[in-house]
């Protein structure tokens, strides 16, 4: 490794650690490399920043961001929450179960874990506390359930990973359904065990008759059709993953008009939010492309591959080492930042080991999801605790049972490939 790349990477990691915006940290590190290597034209930096965001597959990002914004403005969240209460109201934990299921269903609509966590922290945590649940428990359930959002399609993390590794985004979407459901079930079982032990009673005891449940279910049918339309349309070849984003935007606007909750002012606000969010993501992708070019030029992936193969030729040893490394990285670096730095490094190594590309990328996303609620830098932890005013010490202690479940599920994804590839093989 040359002196230039070493200094560039150290500078970038320091900037990330002190919470300089991701794209600025990566661009600064890349610029330092070009400055220390005058023989390499600095024009390449500008070219990579621009060319990286011209990929047609990245059009899916603004489309899905926009559809998620309009879904939130259209009253969809309120209707889905009512449906979740119908489905889980009789389980131990009541509103805590609603919290987990709501994130699972909204994951296919919003795609943003931080937005999902902030919304549920405001809407559900006060009500959970009124039902006798502790602030720490309510906060941890909210953060843990928000982890499901980037895994359920159309999560932005899957679009980023697919673009960085040149892997089918449609296949990642399909795989995300199985992994997301696995995570949802694991968290609901954990909530049920803890709630039964502490006496967090169900929301209701008896069944709802059709006169009560019918209108709620009917109100939620149209929003719940969106994930089916996206996955079905991509699989049947009606449209690509990118075009599915445009379909999602049109569908979300139609829902807003049907529910009479979207007007011109709301649409303008939604478009403004979409532009700001998309601009931030595209800057990160452009910066990642420049960094990837530098890493490739310095043959860092090849060096790491050779080093890993010398340590062990067993792919499961490699996967375990990857898990430990990614869990550690996720504690300090935001998920998208870690993704754009590490996917170009680790993905070629995984391919050389013969690991299924879908399995590896879903395992990577799962690791980053765990990191998002892990101290000391977990973004979900800070967002939720900021909204609920929960002490970080109480949050960390309360989250231990959830971490145990998450680690068990991560090991399952590592050693049982069918959990990530089964649905993909079935559908494709």
Helices and strands as residue ranges (DSSP letters): H 3-17, H 22-36, H 43-51, G 52-54, G 56-58, H 59-73, H 76-88, H 95-110, H 113-123, H 125-130, H 135-146, H 156-165, H 169-198, H 210-236, H 241-258, H 264-297, H 300-311, H 315-330, H 335-352, H 357-371, H 379-388, H 392-398, H 400-415, H 418-427
